[in-house]
Amino acid sequence: MRSYRFKVDLTEPNALREYEPEHRLLIAVLQRAIQDYLQDRWPRDRECARDWFRSNERDYPCSFLYICGELELPADKILLYLLEAKSDSKNSAIAFSMRTRQI
């Protein structure tokens, strides 16, 4: 499995302190959507997350493309990561590290 790294390591307890509150909120929304999409426990949450990632909406402040734009994250590479991670049947707990923007 490939490892994609972005700007924030969400596993670090104090990782988000350097960000403005509105960016912390956007990161939390993205993190929750990724968790919902990759988990297999609640099908409805997974379907909602899938639809959220597929949306082409850019103007709504909580849309996937808007959040990626605000956080300067590559939406296409996040989607590729999610597709690869979802198809990896051996990976039950995937860590999504957003440490650097180098992909």
KEKEMAR-725933 format. One record per atom (N, C-alpha, C): residue number from 1; residue in one letter; chain; atom name; x, y, z. Coordinates in steps of 0.2 Angstrom, whole numbers, plus 5000, padded with zeros to 4 digits. Each point is the difference from the previous one (the first is absolute). Layout:
REM residues N
<r k="NUM" r="a" c="A" a="CA" east="X" north="Y" up="Z"/>
...
This chain:
REM residues 103
<r k="1" r="m" c="A" a="N" east="5004" north="4994" up="5000"/>
<r k="1" r="m" c="A" a="CA" east="4996" north="5006" up="5000"/>
<r k="1" r="m" c="A" a="C" east="5004" north="5006" up="5000"/>
<r k="2" r="r" c="A" a="N" east="4998" north="5005" up="4996"/>
<r k="2" r="r" c="A" a="CA" east="5004" north="5006" up="5000"/>
<r k="2" r="r" c="A" a="C" east="4999" north="5005" up="5006"/>
<r k="3" r="s" c="A" a="N" east="5005" north="5004" up="5002"/>
<r k="3" r="s" c="A" a="CA" east="4999" north="5004" up="5006"/>
<r k="3" r="s" c="A" a="C" east="5000" north="5007" up="4997"/>
<r k="4" r="y" c="A" a="N" east="4994" north="5004" up="5001"/>
<r k="4" r="y" c="A" a="CA" east="5000" north="5007" up="4998"/>
<r k="4" r="y" c="A" a="C" east="5000" north="5004" up="5006"/>
<r k="5" r="r" c="A" a="N" east="5004" north="5005" up="4999"/>
<r k="5" r="r" c="A" a="CA" east="5001" north="5005" up="5006"/>
<r k="5" r="r" c="A" a="C" east="4998" north="5007" up="4998"/>
<r k="6" r="f" c="A" a="N" east="4997" north="5003" up="5004"/>
<r k="6" r="f" c="A" a="CA" east="4997" north="5006" up="4999"/>
<r k="6" r="f" c="A" a="C" east="5003" north="5005" up="5006"/>
<r k="7" r="k" c="A" a="N" east="4997" north="5005" up="5002"/>
<r k="7" r="k" c="A" a="CA" east="5003" north="5005" up="5004"/>
<r k="7" r="k" c="A" a="C" east="4999" north="4999" up="5007"/>
<r k="8" r="v" c="A" a="N" east="4995" north="4996" up="5003"/>
<r k="8" r="v" c="A" a="CA" east="4999" north="5000" up="5007"/>
<r k="8" r="v" c="A" a="C" east="5000" north="4992" up="5002"/>
<r k="9" r="d" c="A" a="N" east="5003" north="4998" up="5005"/>
<r k="9" r="d" c="A" a="CA" east="5000" north="4994" up="5003"/>
<r k="9" r="d" c="A" a="C" east="4994" north="5000" up="5005"/>
<r k="10" r="l" c="A" a="N" east="4995" north="4997" up="4998"/>
<r k="10" r="l" c="A" a="CA" east="4994" north="5000" up="5004"/>
<r k="10" r="l" c="A" a="C" east="5000" north="4995" up="5006"/>
<r k="11" r="t" c="A" a="N" east="5005" north="4996" up="5000"/>
<r k="11" r="t" c="A" a="CA" east="5001" north="4996" up="5006"/>
<r k="11" r="t" c="A" a="C" east="5004" north="5003" up="5006"/>
<r k="12" r="e" c="A" a="N" east="5003" north="5006" up="4998"/>
<r k="12" r="e" c="A" a="CA" east="5004" north="5004" up="5005"/>
<r k="12" r="e" c="A" a="C" east="4995" north="5004" up="5004"/>
<r k="13" r="p" c="A" a="N" east="5000" north="4999" up="5007"/>
<r k="13" r="p" c="A" a="CA" east="4995" north="5004" up="5004"/>
<r k="13" r="p" c="A" a="C" east="5000" north="5008" up="4999"/>
<r k="14" r="n" c="A" a="N" east="5006" north="5003" up="4999"/>
<r k="14" r="n" c="A" a="CA" east="5000" north="5007" up="5000"/>
<r k="14" r="n" c="A" a="C" east="5001" north="5002" up="4992"/>
<r k="15" r="a" c="A" a="N" east="4999" north="4996" up="4996"/>
<r k="15" r="a" c="A" a="CA" east="5001" north="5001" up="4993"/>
<r k="15" r="a" c="A" a="C" east="4996" north="5006" up="4997"/>
<r k="16" r="l" c="A" a="N" east="4994" north="5001" up="5002"/>
<r k="16" r="l" c="A" a="CA" east="4996" north="5005" up="4997"/>
<r k="16" r="l" c="A" a="C" east="5001" north="5007" up="5004"/>
<r k="17" r="r" c="A" a="N" east="5003" north="5001" up="5005"/>
<r k="17" r="r" c="A" a="CA" east="5001" north="5006" up="5004"/>
<r k="17" r="r" c="A" a="C" east="5002" north="5006" up="4995"/>
<r k="18" r="e" c="A" a="N" east="5005" north="4998" up="4996"/>
<r k="18" r="e" c="A" a="CA" east="5003" north="5006" up="4995"/>
<r k="18" r="e" c="A" a="C" east="4995" north="5002" up="4995"/>
<r k="19" r="y" c="A" a="N" east="4994" north="4997" up="4999"/>
<r k="19" r="y" c="A" a="CA" east="4995" north="5002" up="4995"/>
<r k="19" r="y" c="A" a="C" east="4995" north="5005" up="5003"/>
<r k="20" r="e" c="A" a="N" east="4997" north="5004" up="4996"/>
<r k="20" r="e" c="A" a="CA" east="4994" north="5004" up="5002"/>
<r k="20" r="e" c="A" a="C" east="4994" north="4995" up="5002"/>
<r k="21" r="p" c="A" a="N" east="4996" north="5002" up="5004"/>
<r k="21" r="p" c="A" a="CA" east="4994" north="4996" up="5002"/>
<r k="21" r="p" c="A" a="C" east="4996" north="4998" up="4994"/>
<r k="22" r="e" c="A" a="N" east="4999" north="5004" up="4995"/>
<r k="22" r="e" c="A" a="CA" east="4996" north="4998" up="4994"/>
<r k="22" r="e" c="A" a="C" east="5003" north="4995" up="4996"/>
<r k="23" r="h" c="A" a="N" east="5007" north="5000" up="5000"/>
<r k="23" r="h" c="A" a="CA" east="5004" north="4995" up="4996"/>
<r k="23" r="h" c="A" a="C" east="5000" north="4993" up="5004"/>
<r k="24" r="r" c="A" a="N" east="5000" north="5001" up="5007"/>
<r k="24" r="r" c="A" a="CA" east="4999" north="4994" up="5004"/>
<r k="24" r="r" c="A" a="C" east="4994" north="4996" up="4999"/>
<r k="25" r="l" c="A" a="N" east="4994" north="5004" up="4999"/>
<r k="25" r="l" c="A" a="CA" east="4994" north="4997" up="4999"/>
<r k="25" r="l" c="A" a="C" east="5000" north="4997" up="4993"/>
<r k="26" r="l" c="A" a="N" east="5002" north="5003" up="4995"/>
<r k="26" r="l" c="A" a="CA" east="5001" north="4997" up="4994"/>
<r k="26" r="l" c="A" a="C" east="5004" north="4993" up="5000"/>
<r k="27" r="i" c="A" a="N" east="5005" north="5000" up="5003"/>
<r k="27" r="i" c="A" a="CA" east="5004" north="4994" up="5001"/>
<r k="27" r="i" c="A" a="C" east="4996" north="4995" up="5003"/>
<r k="28" r="a" c="A" a="N" east="4996" north="5001" up="5006"/>
<r k="28" r="a" c="A" a="CA" east="4996" north="4996" up="5003"/>
<r k="28" r="a" c="A" a="C" east="4995" north="4997" up="4996"/>
<r k="29" r="v" c="A" a="N" east="4997" north="5004" up="4996"/>
<r k="29" r="v" c="A" a="CA" east="4995" north="4998" up="4995"/>
<r k="29" r="v" c="A" a="C" east="5003" north="4995" up="4995"/>
<r k="30" r="l" c="A" a="N" east="5005" north="5001" up="4997"/>
<r k="30" r="l" c="A" a="CA" east="5004" north="4996" up="4996"/>
<r k="30" r="l" c="A" a="C" east="5002" north="4993" up="5003"/>
<r k="31" r="q" c="A" a="N" east="5003" north="5001" up="5006"/>
<r k="31" r="q" c="A" a="CA" east="5002" north="4994" up="5004"/>
<r k="31" r="q" c="A" a="C" east="4994" north="4995" up="5001"/>
<r k="32" r="r" c="A" a="N" east="4994" north="5003" up="5002"/>
<r k="32" r="r" c="A" a="CA" east="4994" north="4996" up="5001"/>
<r k="32" r="r" c="A" a="C" east="4998" north="4997" up="4994"/>
<r k="33" r="a" c="A" a="N" east="5000" north="5003" up="4995"/>
<r k="33" r="a" c="A" a="CA" east="4997" north="4997" up="4993"/>
<r k="33" r="a" c="A" a="C" east="5005" north="4994" up="4998"/>
<r k="34" r="i" c="A" a="N" east="5006" north="5001" up="5001"/>
<r k="34" r="i" c="A" a="CA" east="5005" north="4995" up="4998"/>
<r k="34" r="i" c="A" a="C" east="4999" north="4994" up="5005"/>
<r k="35" r="q" c="A" a="N" east="4999" north="5001" up="5006"/>
<r k="35" r="q" c="A" a="CA" east="4998" north="4994" up="5005"/>
<r k="35" r="q" c="A" a="C" east="4994" north="4997" up="4998"/>
<r k="36" r="d" c="A" a="N" east="4995" north="5004" up="4998"/>
<r k="36" r="d" c="A" a="CA" east="4993" north="4997" up="4999"/>
<r k="36" r="d" c="A" a="C" east="5000" north="4996" up="4993"/>
<r k="37" r="y" c="A" a="N" east="5004" north="5002" up="4995"/>
<r k="37" r="y" c="A" a="CA" east="5001" north="4997" up="4994"/>
<r k="37" r="y" c="A" a="C" east="5004" north="4993" up="5001"/>
<r k="38" r="l" c="A" a="N" east="5005" north="5000" up="5004"/>
<r k="38" r="l" c="A" a="CA" east="5004" north="4994" up="5000"/>
<r k="38" r="l" c="A" a="C" east="4998" north="4995" up="5005"/>
<r k="39" r="q" c="A" a="N" east="4995" north="5002" up="5004"/>
<r k="39" r="q" c="A" a="CA" east="4998" north="4995" up="5005"/>
<r k="39" r="q" c="A" a="C" east="4994" north="4996" up="4997"/>
<r k="40" r="d" c="A" a="N" east="5000" north="4994" up="5003"/>
<r k="40" r="d" c="A" a="CA" east="4995" north="4995" up="4997"/>
<r k="40" r="d" c="A" a="C" east="4994" north="4999" up="5005"/>
<r k="41" r="r" c="A" a="N" east="5000" north="5004" up="5006"/>
<r k="41" r="r" c="A" a="CA" east="4995" north="4998" up="5005"/>
<r k="41" r="r" c="A" a="C" east="4993" north="5003" up="4998"/>
<r k="42" r="w" c="A" a="N" east="5000" north="5006" up="4998"/>
<r k="42" r="w" c="A" a="CA" east="4993" north="5004" up="4999"/>
<r k="42" r="w" c="A" a="C" east="4999" north="5002" up="4992"/>
<r k="43" r="p" c="A" a="N" east="4997" north="4995" up="4997"/>
<r k="43" r="p" c="A" a="CA" east="4999" north="5001" up="4992"/>
<r k="43" r="p" c="A" a="C" east="4997" north="5007" up="4998"/>
<r k="44" r="r" c="A" a="N" east="4996" north="5003" up="5004"/>
<r k="44" r="r" c="A" a="CA" east="4996" north="5006" up="4999"/>
<r k="44" r="r" c="A" a="C" east="5006" north="5006" up="5000"/>
<r k="45" r="d" c="A" a="N" east="5004" north="5000" up="5005"/>
<r k="45" r="d" c="A" a="CA" east="5005" north="5005" up="5001"/>
<r k="45" r="d" c="A" a="C" east="5005" north="4999" up="4994"/>
<r k="46" r="r" c="A" a="N" east="5002" north="4994" up="4998"/>
<r k="46" r="r" c="A" a="CA" east="5004" north="4999" up="4995"/>
<r k="46" r="r" c="A" a="C" east="4997" north="5003" up="4993"/>
<r k="47" r="e" c="A" a="N" east="4994" north="4998" up="4999"/>
<r k="47" r="e" c="A" a="CA" east="4997" north="5003" up="4994"/>
<r k="47" r="e" c="A" a="C" east="4999" north="5007" up="4999"/>
<r k="48" r="c" c="A" a="N" east="4999" north="5003" up="5006"/>
<r k="48" r="c" c="A" a="CA" east="5000" north="5008" up="5000"/>
<r k="48" r="c" c="A" a="C" east="5007" north="5003" up="4999"/>
<r k="49" r="a" c="A" a="N" east="5005" north="4997" up="5003"/>
<r k="49" r="a" c="A" a="CA" east="5007" north="5002" up="4999"/>
<r k="49" r="a" c="A" a="C" east="5001" north="4999" up="4992"/>
<r k="50" r="r" c="A" a="N" east="4999" north="4994" up="4997"/>
<r k="50" r="r" c="A" a="CA" east="5001" north="4999" up="4993"/>
<r k="50" r="r" c="A" a="C" east="4997" north="5006" up="4996"/>
<r k="51" r="d" c="A" a="N" east="4994" north="5001" up="5001"/>
<r k="51" r="d" c="A" a="CA" east="4996" north="5005" up="4997"/>
<r k="51" r="d" c="A" a="C" east="5003" north="5007" up="5001"/>
<r k="52" r="w" c="A" a="N" east="5003" north="5001" up="5006"/>
<r k="52" r="w" c="A" a="CA" east="5003" north="5007" up="5001"/>
<r k="52" r="w" c="A" a="C" east="5006" north="5001" up="4996"/>
<r k="53" r="f" c="A" a="N" east="5004" north="4994" up="5000"/>
<r k="53" r="f" c="A" a="CA" east="5006" north="5000" up="4996"/>
<r k="53" r="f" c="A" a="C" east="4999" north="5001" up="4992"/>
<r k="54" r="r" c="A" a="N" east="4995" north="4997" up="4998"/>
<r k="54" r="r" c="A" a="CA" east="4998" north="5001" up="4993"/>
<r k="54" r="r" c="A" a="C" east="4997" north="5006" up="4998"/>
<r k="55" r="s" c="A" a="N" east="4998" north="5004" up="5004"/>
<r k="55" r="s" c="A" a="CA" east="4996" north="5006" up="4998"/>
<r k="55" r="s" c="A" a="C" east="5005" north="5005" up="4997"/>
<r k="56" r="n" c="A" a="N" east="4997" north="5004" up="4995"/>
<r k="56" r="n" c="A" a="CA" east="5004" north="5005" up="4996"/>
<r k="56" r="n" c="A" a="C" east="4999" north="5007" up="5003"/>
<r k="57" r="e" c="A" a="N" east="4997" north="5000" up="5006"/>
<r k="57" r="e" c="A" a="CA" east="4998" north="5007" up="5003"/>
<r k="57" r="e" c="A" a="C" east="5006" north="5003" up="5002"/>
<r k="58" r="r" c="A" a="N" east="5001" north="5006" up="4998"/>
<r k="58" r="r" c="A" a="CA" east="5006" north="5004" up="5003"/>
<r k="58" r="r" c="A" a="C" east="4999" north="5006" up="5004"/>
<r k="59" r="d" c="A" a="N" east="4994" north="5002" up="5000"/>
<r k="59" r="d" c="A" a="CA" east="4998" north="5007" up="5003"/>
<r k="59" r="d" c="A" a="C" east="4997" north="4998" up="5007"/>
<r k="60" r="y" c="A" a="N" east="4998" north="4995" up="5002"/>
<r k="60" r="y" c="A" a="CA" east="4998" north="4998" up="5006"/>
<r k="60" r="y" c="A" a="C" east="5005" north="4999" up="5005"/>
<r k="61" r="p" c="A" a="N" east="5001" north="5004" up="5006"/>
<r k="61" r="p" c="A" a="CA" east="5006" north="5000" up="5004"/>
<r k="61" r="p" c="A" a="C" east="5001" north="4993" up="5003"/>
<r k="62" r="c" c="A" a="N" east="4996" north="4996" up="5000"/>
<r k="62" r="c" c="A" a="CA" east="5002" north="4993" up="5003"/>
<r k="62" r="c" c="A" a="C" east="5000" north="4995" up="4995"/>
<r k="63" r="s" c="A" a="N" east="5001" north="5002" up="4994"/>
<r k="63" r="s" c="A" a="CA" east="5000" north="4995" up="4994"/>
<r k="63" r="s" c="A" a="C" east="5008" north="4997" up="5000"/>
<r k="64" r="f" c="A" a="N" east="5001" north="4994" up="4997"/>
<r k="64" r="f" c="A" a="CA" east="5006" north="4998" up="5000"/>
<r k="64" r="f" c="A" a="C" east="5005" north="5004" up="4996"/>
<r k="65" r="l" c="A" a="N" east="4998" north="5002" up="4994"/>
<r k="65" r="l" c="A" a="CA" east="5004" north="5004" up="4995"/>
<r k="65" r="l" c="A" a="C" east="5001" north="5007" up="5004"/>
<r k="66" r="y" c="A" a="N" east="4996" north="5003" up="5003"/>
<r k="66" r="y" c="A" a="CA" east="5001" north="5006" up="5004"/>
<r k="66" r="y" c="A" a="C" east="5005" north="5000" up="5005"/>
<r k="67" r="i" c="A" a="N" east="4999" north="4994" up="5004"/>
<r k="67" r="i" c="A" a="CA" east="5005" north="4999" up="5005"/>
<r k="67" r="i" c="A" a="C" east="5007" north="4999" up="4998"/>
<r k="68" r="c" c="A" a="N" east="5001" north="4996" up="4994"/>
<r k="68" r="c" c="A" a="CA" east="5006" north="4999" up="4997"/>
<r k="68" r="c" c="A" a="C" east="5003" north="5006" up="4998"/>
<r k="69" r="g" c="A" a="N" east="4996" north="5005" up="4997"/>
<r k="69" r="g" c="A" a="CA" east="5003" north="5006" up="4998"/>
<r k="69" r="g" c="A" a="C" east="5002" north="5005" up="5005"/>
<r k="70" r="e" c="A" a="N" east="4996" north="5000" up="5006"/>
<r k="70" r="e" c="A" a="CA" east="5002" north="5004" up="5005"/>
<r k="70" r="e" c="A" a="C" east="5006" north="4997" up="5004"/>
<r k="71" r="l" c="A" a="N" east="5001" north="4994" up="5000"/>
<r k="71" r="l" c="A" a="CA" east="5006" north="4997" up="5004"/>
<r k="71" r="l" c="A" a="C" east="5006" north="4999" up="4995"/>
<r k="72" r="e" c="A" a="N" east="4999" north="5002" up="4994"/>
<r k="72" r="e" c="A" a="CA" east="5005" north="4998" up="4994"/>
<r k="72" r="e" c="A" a="C" east="5002" north="4993" up="5000"/>
<r k="73" r="l" c="A" a="N" east="4995" north="4996" up="5000"/>
<r k="73" r="l" c="A" a="CA" east="5001" north="4993" up="4999"/>
<r k="73" r="l" c="A" a="C" east="4998" north="4997" up="4993"/>
<r k="74" r="p" c="A" a="N" east="5004" north="4995" up="4997"/>
<r k="74" r="p" c="A" a="CA" east="4998" north="4998" up="4994"/>
<r k="74" r="p" c="A" a="C" east="4994" north="4995" up="5000"/>
<r k="75" r="a" c="A" a="N" east="4994" north="5002" up="4998"/>
<r k="75" r="a" c="A" a="CA" east="4994" north="4996" up="5001"/>
<r k="75" r="a" c="A" a="C" east="5001" north="4994" up="4996"/>
<r k="76" r="d" c="A" a="N" east="5003" north="5000" up="4994"/>
<r k="76" r="d" c="A" a="CA" east="5000" north="4994" up="4995"/>
<r k="76" r="d" c="A" a="C" east="5005" north="4995" up="5004"/>
<r k="77" r="k" c="A" a="N" east="5005" north="5002" up="5003"/>
<r k="77" r="k" c="A" a="CA" east="5004" north="4995" up="5003"/>
<r k="77" r="k" c="A" a="C" east="4997" north="4997" up="5006"/>
<r k="78" r="i" c="A" a="N" east="4996" north="5004" up="5004"/>
<r k="78" r="i" c="A" a="CA" east="4997" north="4997" up="5006"/>
<r k="78" r="i" c="A" a="C" east="4995" north="4995" up="4997"/>
<r k="79" r="l" c="A" a="N" east="4996" north="5002" up="4995"/>
<r k="79" r="l" c="A" a="CA" east="4995" north="4995" up="4997"/>
<r k="79" r="l" c="A" a="C" east="5004" north="4993" up="4998"/>
<r k="80" r="l" c="A" a="N" east="5006" north="5001" up="4997"/>
<r k="80" r="l" c="A" a="CA" east="5004" north="4994" up="4998"/>
<r k="80" r="l" c="A" a="C" east="5002" north="4996" up="5006"/>
<r k="81" r="y" c="A" a="N" east="5002" north="5003" up="5005"/>
<r k="81" r="y" c="A" a="CA" east="5002" north="4997" up="5006"/>
<r k="81" r="y" c="A" a="C" east="4994" north="4996" up="5003"/>
<r k="82" r="l" c="A" a="N" east="4994" north="5003" up="5000"/>
<r k="82" r="l" c="A" a="CA" east="4994" north="4997" up="5003"/>
<r k="82" r="l" c="A" a="C" east="4998" north="4994" up="4996"/>
<r k="83" r="l" c="A" a="N" east="5000" north="5000" up="4993"/>
<r k="83" r="l" c="A" a="CA" east="4999" north="4995" up="4996"/>
<r k="83" r="l" c="A" a="C" east="5005" north="4994" up="5001"/>
<r k="84" r="e" c="A" a="N" east="5006" north="5001" up="5000"/>
<r k="84" r="e" c="A" a="CA" east="5005" north="4995" up="5002"/>
<r k="84" r="e" c="A" a="C" east="4999" north="4997" up="5007"/>
<r k="85" r="a" c="A" a="N" east="4999" north="5005" up="5005"/>
<r k="85" r="a" c="A" a="CA" east="4999" north="4997" up="5006"/>
<r k="85" r="a" c="A" a="C" east="4994" north="4996" up="5001"/>
<r k="86" r="k" c="A" a="N" east="4995" north="5002" up="4997"/>
<r k="86" r="k" c="A" a="CA" east="4994" north="4996" up="5000"/>
<r k="86" r="k" c="A" a="C" east="5000" north="4993" up="4997"/>
<r k="87" r="s" c="A" a="N" east="5004" north="5000" up="4995"/>
<r k="87" r="s" c="A" a="CA" east="5001" north="4993" up="4996"/>
<r k="87" r="s" c="A" a="C" east="5005" north="4996" up="5004"/>
<r k="88" r="d" c="A" a="N" east="5004" north="5002" up="5005"/>
<r k="88" r="d" c="A" a="CA" east="5005" north="4996" up="5003"/>
<r k="88" r="d" c="A" a="C" east="4996" north="4997" up="5006"/>
<r k="89" r="s" c="A" a="N" east="4998" north="4994" up="4998"/>
<r k="89" r="s" c="A" a="CA" east="4996" north="4996" up="5005"/>
<r k="89" r="s" c="A" a="C" east="5004" north="4998" up="5007"/>
<r k="90" r="k" c="A" a="N" east="5006" north="5000" up="4999"/>
<r k="90" r="k" c="A" a="CA" east="5004" north="4998" up="5006"/>
<r k="90" r="k" c="A" a="C" east="5001" north="5006" up="5005"/>
<r k="91" r="n" c="A" a="N" east="4998" north="5006" up="4998"/>
<r k="91" r="n" c="A" a="CA" east="5001" north="5006" up="5004"/>
<r k="91" r="n" c="A" a="C" east="4994" north="5001" up="5004"/>
<r k="92" r="s" c="A" a="N" east="5000" north="4999" up="5006"/>
<r k="92" r="s" c="A" a="CA" east="4993" north="5001" up="5004"/>
<r k="92" r="s" c="A" a="C" east="5001" north="5007" up="5003"/>
<r k="93" r="a" c="A" a="N" east="5006" north="5002" up="5002"/>
<r k="93" r="a" c="A" a="CA" east="5000" north="5007" up="5003"/>
<r k="93" r="a" c="A" a="C" east="5006" north="5004" up="4996"/>
<r k="94" r="i" c="A" a="N" east="4997" north="5005" up="4996"/>
<r k="94" r="i" c="A" a="CA" east="5005" north="5003" up="4996"/>
<r k="94" r="i" c="A" a="C" east="5001" north="5007" up="5004"/>
<r k="95" r="a" c="A" a="N" east="5007" north="5002" up="5000"/>
<r k="95" r="a" c="A" a="CA" east="5002" north="5006" up="5003"/>
<r k="95" r="a" c="A" a="C" east="5000" north="5005" up="4995"/>
<r k="96" r="f" c="A" a="N" east="4997" north="5006" up="5000"/>
<r k="96" r="f" c="A" a="CA" east="5000" north="5005" up="4995"/>
<r k="96" r="f" c="A" a="C" east="5004" north="5006" up="5003"/>
<r k="97" r="s" c="A" a="N" east="5006" north="5000" up="4998"/>
<r k="97" r="s" c="A" a="CA" east="5005" north="5005" up="5002"/>
<r k="97" r="s" c="A" a="C" east="5000" north="5006" up="4996"/>
<r k="98" r="m" c="A" a="N" east="5000" north="5005" up="5002"/>
<r k="98" r="m" c="A" a="CA" east="5000" north="5007" up="4996"/>
<r k="98" r="m" c="A" a="C" east="5006" north="5004" up="5002"/>
<r k="99" r="r" c="A" a="N" east="5005" north="4997" up="5001"/>
<r k="99" r="r" c="A" a="CA" east="5006" north="5003" up="5003"/>
<r k="99" r="r" c="A" a="C" east="5003" north="5005" up="4995"/>
<r k="100" r="t" c="A" a="N" east="5001" north="4998" up="4993"/>
<r k="100" r="t" c="A" a="CA" east="5003" north="5005" up="4996"/>
<r k="100" r="t" c="A" a="C" east="4996" north="5000" up="4993"/>
<r k="101" r="r" c="A" a="N" east="5001" north="5005" up="4996"/>
<r k="101" r="r" c="A" a="CA" east="4996" north="5000" up="4994"/>
<r k="101" r="r" c="A" a="C" east="5003" north="4997" up="4994"/>
<r k="102" r="q" c="A" a="N" east="5006" north="4996" up="5002"/>
<r k="102" r="q" c="A" a="CA" east="5003" north="4997" up="4994"/>
<r k="102" r="q" c="A" a="C" east="4997" north="4993" up="4999"/>
<r k="103" r="i" c="A" a="N" east="4998" north="4999" up="4994"/>
<r k="103" r="i" c="A" a="CA" east="4996" north="4994" up="4999"/>
<r k="103" r="i" c="A" a="C" east="5004" north="4997" up="4994"/>
